Amino acid sequence: MLLDAKDFQRVSLHSKIKHLQQHGIYITKRNYLRYEIWLYHYNGYFVEVWRTLSFGDIYSIDIAPERSVKESYLDAINLDELGLEV
């Protein structure tokens, strides 16, 4: 079962990982300070997975605000080619 954005925010980190592994579409990654941030598309919205560069631990998984996707990723990806839109 896919989760809407509100329900996705409420589930545990472990459940978020499971949902992204099963139904998320990996798009790209970027680095920011001490983190590697992976961008996924899941059930009509974008999700960022923040991992520490030093150990590769998942720091957080959050829904990416539309502005963040536009500012941080659109130079690196073509959403039209992926069949997605912001």
Buried (B, 14 or more C-beta within 10 A) or exposed (E): EEBEEEEBEEBEEEBBBEBBEEBBBEBEBBEEEEBBBBBBBBBEBBBBBBBEEEEEEBBEBBBBEEEBBEEBBEEEBEBEEEEBEE
